[in-house]
Amino acid sequence: MNLGETRINSAAGPEVLDEMFRMVFAGATSAKIILDPGMKIVAASDEFSKLIGRPPASLPGSEAWLEMFPAGVRAKIVSLHGFCQEEGALLSGREEIPLIREGEAPRTLMVSARSIPSLACSVISFVDITDRKKTETELESARGEQERKHTELRDVFSQVVKAKQEWEESMDRIADLVILIDETGRIRRCNRAFAVLVKKGFNEILGTPIGGFLADFDTSVEELNPQGVECYHWDSDRWFSVKFSENAYNNGAGIIVCHDISEMKRISLELQESHRQLERSRAELEQAFDDLKSTEAQMVQREKMASLGQLAAGMAHEINNPMGFIASNLLSLSRYAQKIVDYLLEERTLLGRDALGGETAAALEHLRKRMKIDYVLKDIVDLVEESLEGADRVKKIVQDLKSYSRKDGEERQAADLIQCLESTINVVWNEIKYKATVEKDYGEIPMTLCHPQALNQVFMNLLVNAAQAIEVQGTIRIRTWYEDENIFVSIADSGQGILPENQSRLFEPFFTTKEVGKGTGLGLSVSYDIVKKHDGEIRICSTPGQGSTFTVVIPVVREESHGA
């Protein structure tokens, strides 16, 4: 301690003051100074001289010691000293002061001031609290970090609690049964749907083996898989798809989900029954379709036969004409044969009497002339030729009739539609020849795969209709041509034509404009169906009073494309 010569207003002697100052600085580990009212150092501790870096002997009575502190620190020290010098007060004050000096690490000082009224002095203490402040700062930071972590943990815990509640609420809203089992096969968690199904509370369910519950489903954990097993629950009379998904550790723990498929099962059973009914209906429809096809075929054939029936008289006339002259020729041939026989017998008798004498030769010549043997021999040749021609004509009519009346097979045949037309014309010729002149304009057309007998029926219906449409005498013009891979066959008549209101109904079954007994009303309907089955069409162009033209359009079907 260094005492200055500063004058102090006190009645005590120097020895007393010295002892008093020693008591102030005794045991002090902090820097202390005693200041008079004028801010001069009365006494200073060794720690203070170290603090400001000045020799101890230079400090008493010094006023320049304040210059060792920054301006901000000086102002606070002066303020504390002034606070303690207030009259008649035993005052003290303290303040933390940052001390920053060039070349030194920043420090924090706790500066405290206490007045000594009896001496009109103040004691200023400087305690370096840098390490304590650092520790406090670190502790405060640690406390803040702990609080932050605590806050985070509290938030995480709140989130976990909330997530658990949300998970439980979500699981309870799921209609499927959800069960979590541990590696021992005991139930850890389940949702409300499962609890409702088994009619137990959660406390009764949790921790119990899953096997007992799965027994009600007629299954076990070993039988379950992620794809699902269909199981029937006896108590609820419901079907479930039960799936088991093992956890990532493959230790037997996992989740079981039971999805109610009762409605799907019911629908499946109904669908199976509907399928069986559909199969029965399909079989019935197929049978009905086969019956319909058979009926249609019979109807077509009956229509064909009906058409032939209507033409029967004419065809009989066509056959009777050649048969008539064949019979007449055969009668003449019989008489001629008898004359030849008689001539030959008489000739042999005469030759037996005289070996070709003059009288015998004259008698034979007379006999030859009387029996007209030369005429008979010549007429025999003509009669035979005429009879053969008539027989051929009958044969042709019969062949065309057989061809027309024969049913088509399932497979198409290659046919020349011009030949089909000629055959049909031959069949219906007696119906035509008294009513119309037939003009033929056959263009070159290719062969096509078709049902020729069916098309013959189409041509016959159109030709007969054309003839019947002509009242007195007219013309039927038949044309064929080939265009854009289609064969066209048109049959035009100069008859009375068809009224516009009837044209749209021509192909309706049983519709006819003919007199009773002259038509069934099926001819054009059947013809339309036949052409449709050949992927073709029938076109109509008719003007009342001027005639009608029916054009059959048939796509060409070649053998190579048909077999492809």
Phi and psi in degrees as a GROMACS rama.xvg file:
@    title "Ramachandran Plot"
@    xaxis  label "Phi"
@    yaxis  label "Psi"
@TYPE xy
-122.794  124.247  ASN-2
-101.324  137.661  LEU-3
-94.6787  -177.616  GLY-4
-99.1447  23.0561  GLU-5
-66.1155  139.067  THR-6
-82.7537  129.722  ARG-7
-121.363  135.413  ILE-8
-77.4078  93.1282  ASN-9
-155.182  148.032  SER-10
-85.2527  -8.79517  ALA-11
-74.1873  151.651  ALA-12
-82.3372  173.779  GLY-13
-61.2279  -35.3163  PRO-14
-65.1681  -40.5831  GLU-15
-64.7457  -43.5412  VAL-16
-62.7868  -42.3706  LEU-17
-60.707  -42.6142  ASP-18
-66.4506  -38.2475  GLU-19
-62.4362  -44.165  MET-20
-66.5945  -36.2802  PHE-21
-62.7457  -39.0042  ARG-22
-64.3067  -36.1227  MET-23
-65.2478  -41.678  VAL-24
-92.7298  -5.42589  PHE-25
-63.3675  132.466  ALA-26
66.7396  8.49384  GLY-27
-76.3256  131.485  ALA-28
-104.526  -6.36428  THR-29
-101.958  164.713  SER-30
-79.432  129.446  ALA-31
-134.958  147.625  LYS-32
-139.73  153.505  ILE-33
-111.937  125.403  ILE-34
-113.802  141.59  LEU-35
-83.2994  176.586  ASP-36
-57.8167  -24.4717  PRO-37
-90.8044  14.9238  GLY-38
71.2957  17.1976  MET-39
-91.7598  146.45  LYS-40
-75.1397  125.622  ILE-41
-90.502  -43.153  VAL-42
-151.15  152.476  ALA-43
-144.072  144.386  ALA-44
-84.0627  161.152  SER-45
-62.1922  -32.3934  ASP-46
-64.5232  -33.4657  GLU-47
-68.3862  -41.77  PHE-48
-60.9177  -35.1517  SER-49
-68.7148  -35.5016  LYS-50
-62.8445  -42.6385  LEU-51
-98.4205  -4.11648  ILE-52
69.9372  38.6309  GLY-53
-124.115  147.504  ARG-54
-60.0229  143.715  PRO-55
-58.698  -37.4032  PRO-56
-68.1177  -20.6946  ALA-57
-86.9827  -3.66714  SER-58
-87.5752  -45.2296  LEU-59
-56.9284  136.602  PRO-60
78.3938  -0.153034  GLY-61
-83.0499  140.683  SER-62
-108.313  -10.2393  GLU-63
-85.0301  -2.44972  ALA-64
-63.0354  -28.4532  TRP-65
-63.7321  -26.3029  LEU-66
-65.8412  -15.5389  GLU-67
-75.2093  -11.4604  MET-68
-107.762  150.469  PHE-69
-59.9744  159.883  PRO-70
-57.5381  -42.0182  ALA-71
-63.778  -39.0446  GLY-72
-68.1634  -40.4794  VAL-73
-59.8082  -44.2947  ARG-74
-62.7557  -39.6024  ALA-75
-70.1835  -36.722  LYS-76
-65.2121  -43.7479  ILE-77
-61.8689  -40.3756  VAL-78
-63.684  -43.8476  SER-79
-63.5487  -41.6724  LEU-80
-63.3472  -43.8623  HIS-81
-64.5844  -37.5101  GLY-82
-61.0025  -37.8314  PHE-83
-80.2525  -13.3898  CYS-84
-93.1926  6.58693  GLN-85
-61.2341  141.599  GLU-86
-64.6002  130.253  GLU-87
69.9602  17.3153  GLY-88
-118.165  140.045  ALA-89
-100.071  92.3391  LEU-90
-114.237  155.382  LEU-91
-146.655  155.463  SER-92
-153.314  159.989  GLY-93
-149.571  152.111  ARG-94
-158.684  140.65  GLU-95
-82.1451  129.082  GLU-96
-126.564  122.584  ILE-97
-74.2239  134.169  PRO-98
-116.564  113.5  LEU-99
-124.692  113.613  ILE-100
-125.686  148.141  ARG-101
-61.4226  133.273  GLU-102
84.5367  -1.88057  GLY-103
-122.791  153.464  GLU-104
-69.3756  142.668  ALA-105
-58.4557  140.413  PRO-106
-132.1  163.323  ARG-107
-121.71  128.128  THR-108
-112.214  137.955  LEU-109
-97.4208  108.448  MET-110
-100.525  123.832  VAL-111
-125.852  148.948  SER-112
-130.554  137.224  ALA-113
-136.906  133.999  ARG-114
-85.3543  148.588  SER-115
-120.156  89.5495  ILE-116
-60.6462  -33.3388  PRO-117
-67.5382  -25.1165  SER-118
-108.285  0.188825  LEU-119
54.8737  37.2242  ALA-120
-122.813  169.962  CYS-121
-135.605  143.813  SER-122
-100.862  121.391  VAL-123
-106.736  122.164  ILE-124
-110.546  137.576  SER-125
-118.34  112.245  PHE-126
-112.686  123.309  VAL-127
-76.742  106.532  ASP-128
-107.506  25.215  ILE-129
-59.6262  -49.6365  THR-130
-65.16  -38.6873  ASP-131
-65.6397  -41.5845  ARG-132
-62.741  -38.9866  LYS-133
-62.4856  -44.3531  LYS-134
-63.7118  -41.3429  THR-135
-62.5958  -40.9819  GLU-136
-62.9989  -44.0552  THR-137
-63.4652  -42.6143  GLU-138
-63.6401  -41.1455  LEU-139
-63.7708  -41.525  GLU-140
-63.6043  -43.233  SER-141
-63.7413  -40.7694  ALA-142
-63.869  -39.9034  ARG-143
-63.8983  -40.0835  GLY-144
-65.5209  -40.7016  GLU-145
-64.1028  -41.6018  GLN-146
-64.4464  -41.0709  GLU-147
-62.4265  -45.6799  ARG-148
-64.7184  -38.3333  LYS-149
-62.6171  -42.3215  HIS-150
-62.3078  -43.6194  THR-151
-62.0701  -45.2302  GLU-152
-62.7215  -39.1049  LEU-153
-64.3589  -40.7898  ARG-154
-65.6134  -42.7036  ASP-155
-62.286  -43.4924  VAL-156
-61.8464  -41.2576  PHE-157
-62.8653  -41.164  SER-158
-64.8373  -40.9138  GLN-159
-63.1286  -44.2883  VAL-160
-62.0244  -44.3885  VAL-161
-65.1944  -43.2119  LYS-162
-62.7762  -40.3319  ALA-163
-61.8576  -43.7073  LYS-164
-63.7224  -45.4503  GLN-165
-62.9479  -41.1339  GLU-166
-61.7694  -46.3619  TRP-167
-63.8645  -42.5676  GLU-168
-64.0237  -41.5262  GLU-169
-64.6177  -45.6137  SER-170
-60.8665  -37.8452  MET-171
-71.5437  -21.8819  ASP-172
-83.6948  -16.0394  ARG-173
-74.9078  132.035  ILE-174
-72.679  -28.6549  ALA-175
-67.1844  155.429  ASP-176
-85.4083  126.067  LEU-177
-121.9  124.449  VAL-178
-132.954  128.023  ILE-179
-99.9319  127.682  LEU-180
-120.123  151.043  ILE-181
-91.3893  -174.756  ASP-182
-67.041  -16.228  GLU-183
-91.7767  -1.08787  THR-184
84.8993  15.6651  GLY-185
-97.7496  152.328  ARG-186
-79.1837  122.358  ILE-187
-93.8525  -40.3125  ARG-188
-147.105  156.186  ARG-189
-154.457  161.475  CYS-190
-96.2864  173.896  ASN-191
-63.1318  -35.4516  ARG-192
-58.6714  -39.0058  ALA-193
-68.5026  -42.4232  PHE-194
-62.1322  -38.7997  ALA-195
-65.7482  -42.1726  VAL-196
-61.8426  -45.776  LEU-197
-86.9469  -3.96075  VAL-198
59.8466  45.9179  LYS-199
-136.184  158.057  LYS-200
-82.393  163.601  GLY-201
-60.1078  -39.9608  PHE-202
-63.0796  -31.8483  ASN-203
-75.9486  -26.6388  GLU-204
-87.2553  -48.2046  ILE-205
-61.5433  132.754  LEU-206
89.8826  -7.44591  GLY-207
-88.9686  151.462  THR-208
-64.378  140.632  PRO-209
-72.3243  -23.3586  ILE-210
-56.0664  -38.924  GLY-211
-63.4907  -37.4609  GLY-212
-73.6307  -39.415  PHE-213
-67.1771  -23.9165  LEU-214
-61.3648  -33.0493  ALA-215
-67.425  -17.776  ASP-216
-97.1242  6.04393  PHE-217
57.4973  41.0661  ASP-218
-151.21  -179.501  THR-219
-144.807  169.226  SER-220
-60.2664  -37.4462  VAL-221
-63.6134  -28.3679  GLU-222
-84.9437  -13.4711  GLU-223
-81.4866  158.574  LEU-224
-154.873  168.003  ASN-225
-65.2485  -22.7362  PRO-226
-76.5345  -25.6103  GLN-227
104.627  145.093  GLY-228
-125.974  130.424  VAL-229
-76.0917  124.841  GLU-230
-133.014  148.976  CYS-231
-106.534  127.203  TYR-232
-97.7802  114.337  HIS-233
-66.7418  -44.505  TRP-234
-63.3836  -39.0985  ASP-235
-95.5612  -7.426  SER-236
56.2451  47.5229  ASP-237
-132.802  153.652  ARG-238
-101.219  141.249  TRP-239
-132.755  148.41  PHE-240
-99.6787  111.537  SER-241
-102.775  120.669  VAL-242
-118.819  144.244  LYS-243
-126.894  123.305  PHE-244
-115.472  115.371  SER-245
-77.3036  153.079  GLU-246
-73.4776  177.658  ASN-247
-67.8383  -19.2019  ALA-248
-86.2761  -8.31673  TYR-249
52.234  42.0245  ASN-250
-106.56  13.3853  ASN-251
99.0552  -17.396  GLY-252
-80.8379  154.505  ALA-253
171.194  -160.026  GLY-254
-126.422  136.477  ILE-255
-111.5  128.99  ILE-256
-121.361  126.104  VAL-257
-113.686  112.405  CYS-258
-101.276  127.034  HIS-259
-70.1307  116.449  ASP-260
-116.46  21.7255  ILE-261
-59.3641  -46.1467  SER-262
-65.5956  -41.6108  GLU-263
-63.2537  -38.1969  MET-264
-65.2842  -42.2746  LYS-265
-62.3786  -44.7845  ARG-266
-63.9612  -38.6089  ILE-267
-61.6619  -44.399  SER-268
-63.437  -40.7584  LEU-269
-64.3076  -39.4218  GLU-270
-65.1129  -39.4707  LEU-271
-62.6503  -42.2192  GLN-272
-65.9166  -40.471  GLU-273
-63.6962  -37.4811  SER-274
-63.6672  -42.526  HIS-275
-63.0649  -41.4036  ARG-276
-64.5417  -40.0537  GLN-277
-63.96  -38.6545  LEU-278
-62.4483  -42.5447  GLU-279
-64.1525  -42.5147  ARG-280
-64.8341  -39.3761  SER-281
-62.2935  -44.0396  ARG-282
-61.9126  -40.5269  ALA-283
-66.4455  -39.9384  GLU-284
-65.6978  -40.1799  LEU-285
-62.9336  -41.3964  GLU-286
-64.8771  -41.721  GLN-287
-64.4189  -39.0635  ALA-288
-65.3215  -42.1053  PHE-289
-62.8949  -41.81  ASP-290
-63.4662  -39.9011  ASP-291
-64.2835  -43.1356  LEU-292
-61.7332  -42.2555  LYS-293
-63.8973  -42.7034  SER-294
-63.8925  -41.2305  THR-295
-62.7758  -44.5667  GLU-296
-61.4979  -41.6823  ALA-297
-65.06  -39.193  GLN-298
-64.6681  -43.1178  MET-299
-61.3109  -44.8207  VAL-300
-66.0116  -38.8047  GLN-301
-67.035  -38.9633  ARG-302
-61.5552  -40.2957  GLU-303
-62.6655  -45.8721  LYS-304
-66.5377  -35.9627  MET-305
-64.1812  -40.9801  ALA-306
-62.7493  -42.1043  SER-307
-63.9046  -36.122  LEU-308
-61.8657  -41.2853  GLY-309
-66.2553  -30.6776  GLN-310
-91.1447  -3.07244  LEU-311
-56.9521  -43.5207  ALA-312
-62.4064  -45.6146  ALA-313
-62.8973  -42.5423  GLY-314
-67.0215  -37.2749  MET-315
-61.0592  -40.1883  ALA-316
-63.4179  -41.2034  HIS-317
-63.8161  -35.4873  GLU-318
-78.9332  -38.1519  ILE-319
-64.9697  -36.1351  ASN-320
-55.9224  -58.1169  ASN-321
-65.8095  -34.6687  PRO-322
-66.248  -31.4573  MET-323
-65.0444  -48.3691  GLY-324
-76.8538  -22.6706  PHE-325
-66.1507  -42.467  ILE-326
-64.8478  -42.2191  ALA-327
-63.223  -41.007  SER-328
-65.7412  -38.7121  ASN-329
-65.6215  -36.7856  LEU-330
-63.723  -42.7362  LEU-331
-64.5774  -41.7336  SER-332
-61.7741  -35.239  LEU-333
-64.7218  -43.4964  SER-334
-65.7513  -40.4251  ARG-335
-63.3806  -40.7352  TYR-336
-62.9583  -39.0667  ALA-337
-65.0898  -40.6185  GLN-338
-61.9194  -41.7228  LYS-339
-65.2368  -40.8273  ILE-340
-62.2678  -45.273  VAL-341
-63.3952  -39.6168  ASP-342
-63.461  -44.5348  TYR-343
-66.1778  -36.8759  LEU-344
-66.8021  -43.1993  LEU-345
-65.4027  -37.963  GLU-346
-63.3562  -41.8442  GLU-347
-65.8752  -36.5548  ARG-348
-64.5716  -47.1951  THR-349
-64.3439  -38.6894  LEU-350
-67.6922  -26.5549  LEU-351
-73.3247  -27.1913  GLY-352
-78.6928  -45.0626  ARG-353
-139.745  126.504  ASP-354
-72.5755  76.8122  ALA-355
59.2897  47.9482  LEU-356
-75.986  177.236  GLY-357
-64.8619  -39.3798  GLY-358
-67.6966  -38.1544  GLU-359
-64.9817  -44.3632  THR-360
-63.0728  -39.5283  ALA-361
-68.0212  -38.2366  ALA-362
-64.9812  -42.3051  ALA-363
-63.5805  -39.7442  LEU-364
-65.7137  -40.2326  GLU-365
-64.277  -42.0214  HIS-366
-62.9842  -40.9036  LEU-367
-61.1898  -42.4115  ARG-368
-71.7627  -41.1205  LYS-369
-63.3175  -35.0181  ARG-370
-92.1652  0.0795291  MET-371
53.6045  45.1325  LYS-372
-61.9245  -38.7704  ILE-373
-65.0897  -41.0983  ASP-374
-66.9062  -41.9635  TYR-375
-59.2793  -46.0126  VAL-376
-62.0501  -39.7704  LEU-377
-70.4043  -41.9408  LYS-378
-70.3165  -27.7467  ASP-379
-58.1294  -43.3938  ILE-380
-62.1296  -45.0766  VAL-381
-64.9895  -41.7349  ASP-382
-62.8296  -42.4128  LEU-383
-63.7751  -44.5943  VAL-384
-62.9069  -43.1683  GLU-385
-64.9315  -39.5181  GLU-386
-66.0879  -41.1666  SER-387
-63.8327  -39.1998  LEU-388
-63.6602  -43.4199  GLU-389
-64.2095  -39.4497  GLY-390
-63.5024  -40.8318  ALA-391
-61.6988  -40.5867  ASP-392
-63.3212  -44.3718  ARG-393
-61.756  -43.3713  VAL-394
-60.0151  -43.1563  LYS-395
-64.2729  -43.4811  LYS-396
-61.4024  -44.6933  ILE-397
-63.1733  -43.5283  VAL-398
-61.3153  -43.8345  GLN-399
-64.6481  -38.1392  ASP-400
-64.0808  -44.1153  LEU-401
-62.21  -42.583  LYS-402
-64.4247  -41.0893  SER-403
-67.7322  -42.9242  TYR-404
-80.1792  -14.3201  SER-405
-71.8979  143.338  ARG-406
-78.9151  143.568  LYS-407
-74.0333  148.752  ASP-408
-79.7597  179.05  GLY-409
-67.7487  -38.878  GLU-410
-83.3816  145.328  GLU-411
-74.8749  155.481  ARG-412
-123.48  149.582  GLN-413
-71.7178  129.797  ALA-414
-145.425  153.863  ALA-415
-101.033  114.265  ASP-416
-67.7243  -21.4408  LEU-417
-69.015  -41.3803  ILE-418
-62.9342  -38.5302  GLN-419
-60.8995  -42.61  CYS-420
-61.6699  -45.9729  LEU-421
-62.3921  -42.1436  GLU-422
-62.9191  -41.8128  SER-423
-67.6188  -40.9392  THR-424
-58.8613  -39.7692  ILE-425
-63.1483  -37.0603  ASN-426
-69.6478  -41.586  VAL-427
-98.1415  11.1767  VAL-428
-57.9646  -40.4732  TRP-429
-64.75  -27.6023  ASN-430
-74.3495  -24.636  GLU-431
-96.4564  -43.0708  ILE-432
-62.5948  -24.9453  LYS-433
-87.232  -9.99315  TYR-434
-111.071  -30.5325  LYS-435
-151.224  158.433  ALA-436
-94.3286  131.221  THR-437
-95.1978  122.684  VAL-438
-108.403  129.868  GLU-439
-114.806  129.371  LYS-440
-131.175  79.6197  ASP-441
-87.5917  111.305  TYR-442
-85.2037  163.532  GLY-443
-71.5996  126.516  GLU-444
-130.79  151.414  ILE-445
-82.1159  163.289  PRO-446
-67.4553  152.074  MET-447
-144.286  151.049  THR-448
-79.3874  124.517  LEU-449
-159.758  -174.511  CYS-450
-106.854  91.7031  HIS-451
-60.8625  -39.0401  PRO-452
-63.4712  -38.0842  GLN-453
-65.333  -42.0475  ALA-454
-67.9795  -31.6481  LEU-455
-58.521  -39.6004  ASN-456
-64.8704  -39.7659  GLN-457
-60.3274  -49.0174  VAL-458
-63.118  -38.9161  PHE-459
-64.2766  -44.4242  MET-460
-59.7006  -43.8033  ASN-461
-68.3987  -39.207  LEU-462
-68.1028  -43.6252  LEU-463
-65.0464  -42.4433  VAL-464
-60.0569  -40.7817  ASN-465
-62.5356  -42.9675  ALA-466
-66.1403  -41.1954  ALA-467
-71.6244  -21.6204  GLN-468
-75.5917  -16.8866  ALA-469
-91.5943  121.599  ILE-470
-78.9662  -46.5411  GLU-471
-113.134  -77.6591  VAL-472
-145.566  132.623  GLN-473
-152.839  -155.623  GLY-474
-132.086  137.939  THR-475
-116.153  121.109  ILE-476
-111.757  124.729  ARG-477
-111.809  125.556  ILE-478
-126.966  147.346  ARG-479
-133.35  143.705  THR-480
-158.136  166.342  TRP-481
-123.481  130.528  TYR-482
-158.444  131.768  GLU-483
51.3975  48.1039  ASP-484
61.562  25.6472  GLU-485
-127.655  144.105  ASN-486
-99.8995  129.914  ILE-487
-111.178  130.482  PHE-488
-127.53  113.295  VAL-489
-112.768  138.141  SER-490
-124.602  110.022  ILE-491
-112.195  140.368  ALA-492
-125.425  159.878  ASP-493
-101.706  32.1213  SER-494
-81.7687  -154.405  GLY-495
-82.1091  -8.91521  GLN-496
77.9607  178.783  GLY-497
-125.39  134.194  ILE-498
-63.7648  143.348  LEU-499
-55.5004  -39.6157  PRO-500
-68.5645  -17.3822  GLU-501
-94.4327  -18.18  ASN-502
-63.6133  -36.3771  GLN-503
-73.0972  -11.5783  SER-504
-108.899  3.37893  ARG-505
-58.961  -32.8861  LEU-506
-96.129  8.07611  PHE-507
-75.3988  138.217  GLU-508
-59.5557  138.141  PRO-509
70.0981  5.80684  PHE-510
-87.3326  130.032  PHE-511
-150.444  149.192  THR-512
-106.854  4.19188  THR-513
-83.117  166.271  LYS-514
-68.4103  157.631  GLU-515
-58.952  131.933  VAL-516
93.5378  -7.46606  GLY-517
-104.7  -0.395404  LYS-518
-170.33  151.848  GLY-519
-92.4248  -15.3905  THR-520
81.5093  7.68852  GLY-521
-110.09  -12.84  LEU-522
-57.003  -55.6991  GLY-523
-70.7911  -34.0434  LEU-524
-61.7799  -46.3894  SER-525
-64.2117  -41.5995  VAL-526
-61.9563  -41.7673  SER-527
-60.5015  -44.9894  TYR-528
-64.1324  -39.6919  ASP-529
-63.127  -46.0764  ILE-530
-66.1263  -38.4525  VAL-531
-61.3833  -38.6197  LYS-532
-68.182  -17.8821  LYS-533
-93.6625  12.803  HIS-534
60.4378  29.5272  ASP-535
-112.991  -164.223  GLY-536
-152.357  160.438  GLU-537
-117.433  122.996  ILE-538
-104.699  144.651  ARG-539
-120.865  135.124  ILE-540
-137.08  113.776  CYS-541
-143.496  138.762  SER-542
-126.612  120.109  THR-543
-54.3608  130.962  PRO-544
86.2991  -8.38355  GLY-545
-120.688  -14.2148  GLN-546
115.786  -179.964  GLY-547
-136.375  152.289  SER-548
-129.953  121.994  THR-549
-107.598  125.405  PHE-550
-116.913  121.271  THR-551
-95.1344  125.5  VAL-552
-113.818  119.191  VAL-553
-122.711  121.503  ILE-554
-64.7886  139.814  PRO-555
-73.7545  130.189  VAL-556
-118.058  112.807  VAL-557
-92.8881  156.699  ARG-558
-61.9474  -39.4208  GLU-559
-67.7102  -38.2955  GLU-560
-75.3918  -30.9536  SER-561
-69.3705  -33.9101  HIS-562
-84.5979  -13.6057  GLY-563
